[in-house]
Every structure is written in structure tokens, then in C-alpha cells.
Amino acid sequence: MNLSKDIKITRVMNAVAAGTTAQNGSVIDMQGFEGVQFIAAFGALTGSAVTGIKVQQGTLSDGSDMADLAGSALAIADTGSNKLLTTDLFQPLERYVRLVVTRGTANAVIDGVTAIQYSPRVKPTVQDATVAASELLIG
């Protein structure tokens, strides 16, 4: 078994300069997958920054009906510069999901967000176009 044939990796948010506005990640289609883990990377967080992540889901591929998933809010302390937040959604109720990075009060830098979909119904998986290259090494 190797992980690379059992997951699909997608970059769902590029780096975002320091700011205080929420940022929506790209919409992920969960058809054919049991779950998704989002990994949000942060840069500098200014003292008193209120920063976090939450998951949204909906039935429309354009994300226009996205609604917050109850209980999905996760915060990072303003002392958490250059750290990660992760959240894992297993068996979402709706087909489409996305991660939202919430920012407020003081500047927070987003280094990017990655989605890792897992437990595919069809293997091996095909990586998203946001992945430039991938290799499997044995031995």
C-alpha cells in the first residue's frame, strides 16, 4: 500500500497577503471520496489577530449555496505565526465543500491551503492540476 494512490491532493488557496478579511478556498467535489482533510498554513499573525478556519458545504458546484458546517470553527492563537491548522471532514452530507479562512481585528498572512481527499471509490486517484509533479519511490 502507498498513500499516493489513495489520495487526491489539491491546492485550494494560494498565499494571501496580510489582511483582516475572510478568504474562501476553491470548492472541492467530494463525489467518489469518503473524506477530505484541509491543511491551512499561516505566516505572520499580528498580535490580537483573530484567525481561524471553518468548513462549508453545499449542493451547487459554484459554491453559491455554501453554508457553515456546525461545529467546524477552529482558531489559531495570535502567537501561532508560521503554524498549521487542520480539519478533517468525513462523509460530508453535501457533495461540495470548501474551507474558509477567517481573519479579523489585526493582520494575518495565509501561506496557502491544501485539500487531501481520501478513501476513493476508484483507485489509483488522479492528482489535481494544481499538483505539478508527484512520484512514488520504492526501496
URMOFEN-V722774 format. One record per helix or strand of 2 or more residues. SS is the DSSP state (A for helix, B for strand). FROM is the first residue (numbers start at 1). TO is the last residue. If there is no record, write none. Layout:
[[SS & FROM & TO] [SS & FROM & TO]]
//
This chain:
[[A & 3 & 5] [B & 7 & 13] [B & 16 & 19] [B & 23 & 24] [B & 28 & 29] [B & 33 & 45] [B & 50 & 58] [B & 67 & 68] [B & 74 & 76] [B & 84 & 90] [B & 96 & 104] [B & 108 & 120]]
//
